[in-house]
């Protein structure tokens, strides 16, 4: 259950029913930022998983997770650029070539990740973030070339963005945050104990880590697709998305999570992939899995 906006009330009966059924309740603000969540106490998983999660921060497991998630993020950014390129090969060959070149440039940063060595995540965190940042620069520059001029895209901006496309992306990511947090908790992990993103009070750093490979397939593809269909993304006088636009985006992102993706030899809803990946992360941290492989789209 996702509660968005102001003036929404939930009865104790509704909360109790959700807890009995194992349904989490997420609260997000008008910008899509999660600010609270309610979970049943029975969803916390085993203590062993969390102990291993903490211990992994100090050894190579945390480093391997950080590198894997960064590789997944960059690979999916490149895949999305290639996906957009193939639909422009005949109609816009120049744009096709430019997108293909940008995709290769983005993907080249995976090789940089492969060169990063260390004993734990603390030794190489800044290197990983630097590689991610350079890949993102090329990715968003490429996205700029496919967006209709009517949206006045100023480039990628974060939380305080005042243009419709960035506001839509941020809102979509907020919805995805709630889904990622749910998946991690169901897998028995602590969403506040991450690896690449450092610990900060009240910030679910593992959510920020784990969301990275899923931003493109769950949100970017939705929002950029809406833009290319010239769908109106309306802002109010405070430069926040209007309620109708927020509702439409939530429906689109949640519907996208139900769409099947090629995963481990079969077609699997993206939401199920997300949960399965969280469980894979848990078994890796518990040394029940040799390697953690991130989800990489096959478009």
N, C-alpha and C positions, 0 to 999 in steps of 0.2 A: 504494500500500500504506500503510495506517495502522496503526501499532503503538501500542496504548493500554495503560496499566497497568504493573505491575512484573513482573519475572521472565520476560520474553519474550526469547528468543534467536533470532537470524537467522544462518545459516551464510554464509560468504564466497561459497559457490556461489549462494545465493539473491540476495545483493547483486549479484554479478557478472551474473546473469541479468537482474535488474531494470535494471541499467545498460545492458546490451546492447539491451534492448527499449525503452529510454527511459522506464522506469517509476520515478517518484520514490518514496522511502520517507519517510514522515512519522512522527515520534514525538510523541505528546501525553500529558500527564499525566492524573491522575484528575479534574482540574477542566476538562479540555478544552484546556489551554494548550499550544500547540506549543513544544517545547524543542530540537528538532533535525530536520534533514532531510538526505537523501542524494540527490544528483542526478548523472546522467551529465555528464561534462565537455562532451559534445557538445550539451547543451541550453542553452548560455549565450547563443546568438544572436550578432548582429553587434555589433561595437564601436560602429558609427555610431549604432545605436539608443540605446545607453546614453549616448553623448556628448550626443545631442540631449535625452535625458531629463534630464541634469544641467543643460544650458544652459537648458532650459525653466523651471527653478526661478527664474531671474533675469529672465524676461520674461513676457509676457501669456499664453503657453501654459500655464504652471503655474497661473496664476490661473483660466484658463478650465476647466482640468481640475478644479480644486478646486470651482468653482461648479457644474459639470455633475454631479459625483458627489454633491454635497449636494442638488441638485435631484432626482436620481434617488432618493436615500434618502427624502426627504420625500414625493415623489409616490407612492412605493410604500407608505409608511406610510398615507397617505390612502386609497389604493386598497384596502388590506387592511381598513380600517375600513368602507369602502363594501361590500366583499365580504361581510363578516360581517353588515352591516346588512340586505342584501337577503334573507337567509335568516330574518330575524326580522320582516319587514314584516307578516305576517299573525299569527304566533304571539305576538309581543311588540312591538306598535306603538310603545310608549313607548321601548323600547330601540332600536328602529329609528330613531326621530327623534333620539335622543341621539347615536347613532353617526354618523348623517349630519351632524349639526351639528359633532361633533368632527372628522370628516373634512374638512369645509370649513375649520375653524379651522386644522388641520394644513396643509392645502394653501395657505392664505393666506400662509404663510411663504415659499413659492416666489417670491411677488412681492417680498418683502424681499430675497431673493437677487439679483433682477434689478436692484435699486437699488445694489448694491455695485460700486464702481468703483475701479480702481487700476492701477498699472503692473506689479506682480508680487504673488505670493502673500503675501510677508512683510508687505505693507502692509495686507492685509485679513483675515489668518488669524483673528484674534479675532472679527471681525464674522461670518465664516462659522460658526465654532464656536458663537457666541451664537445665531444663527438656528437652527442644528441643535438646540441644547439646548432652546430654547423649543418647537420643533415636537415634539421627543421627549417633553417634559413633557405636552403635550396627548395625544399618541399613547398613552403608557403609562397615563395616567389613563383613557382610553377602554377600553384593554385590561382594566383593573381591573373594569370594569362587566360583562364577559362571562365572567369566570372563576368557576368553582364555589367556594363558600366553603370547601370541604374542603381546599383547597390552602394556605390561610392566606397568601395573597400579600401581602407587605409593601411592594409597589412594586418598581420595577426596581432591582436591585442587581448590582454587578459581580463581580469575581473572587472575593471572599471570601464570597459569598452562602452562607447555610446553609439556605435553604428549597428544596424540590424543584423548583419552577418556574424560579426563577432559576438554580439549578444546571443544570437541563436546557437552558435557553437558552445559558448559558455554554459548556456542553459542545458543543452544536450549533454555536455560533460557532467553537469550536476546530477542529472538523472542517472547517467552511467555510474557515477561514484556510488550511488545508493545500491545499485545492482552488484557492483564489485565488492562493496563492504559486506553485503549479504552472503555472497559466494565465499568470501574468506572466512567469515564467522561459521558458516555451515561446514567448512572444511577444517574447523578446529583451530584457526589461526587468530592471532591478535592483530586487528587492523591498524593498531597504533605503533607497531614495532616493525619498521621497514628497514631498507638497506641503502638504496641510493639516496632517497629523500631522508634527511636527518630528522631526528626526534625533535618535535616542538610541541609544547603543551596544547592539547586540544586538536592536534592535526593528525589524521590517520595516515601516517607515512607509508605503510604497506599498501594502502589503497592507492596512493599516488604512484607507487612503483608499479603495482600490478595492472593498473588501468591502461598503461601505455600502449601495449599491443592492440588494445580493443578500441582506442579512440577512433582510428580510421574506419574500421568496418561498422561500428555501431553508431557513430555520430557524424564524422566528416562526410561519409558517403551520403548520409541523409540530407545534411544541410546544403552541401554543394549541389546535390541533385535537385533540391527544391529551388535553389538559385538559378540553375540552368533551365528550370521550367518557368522561371519568372514569377514564382509564388511570392505574394506580399508577406513581408515580415514586419509587422507594424510595431512601432514604439510609441509610448505615451510621452507626456511632457517632461517626464523625469528621465527620458532615454532608456526606459525599461520596456521589455516586451509586453505588449498588451495581453490581457488574460486569454483572449481567443487564440492568439499566436502561441502562447505558452501551451495551451491545451493541445493545439494541433501538433506542436513539436513533440510533446510528451507521447502522444499517440503514435507518431511516426517512429520515434526512437524505440519505443517498446515493441512496436510491430516489427521493426528491423531485428530486434533481438530474438524474435520468433522465426525469422527466415533461416532456412537451412544453409549451411556452409559445408564444403568438403573438409572432412576432418577424420583422420585415422581410418581412411578407406570407406567412409560412408557419408551420407548427407545428414548433418546434425544441426538442430537449431542453435543459433549463436549463443543464446542464453545457457543452453546445456553445455556448449563448449566452454563457456566462461566458468561454470561450476566444475567441470571436469578438470580444467587447467588449475583451478584452486586446489583440488584434491591431489593432482600431480605434484604441485608445489609442496604440499604437506608430506607426501610420501618421500619426496626427495630430501626434505629437511630431516626426516626421521631415518634417513639412510636406507630406505626400502626401495629406492629407485636410484640408479646410477647417475642419470643425467636428467636435468630439467630442460625440456624443449619448449620454447614459447609457441603460441599459436600464430601461424603465418598463413594469411589468406591465399587462396589459389583461384584467382580470377582470370 
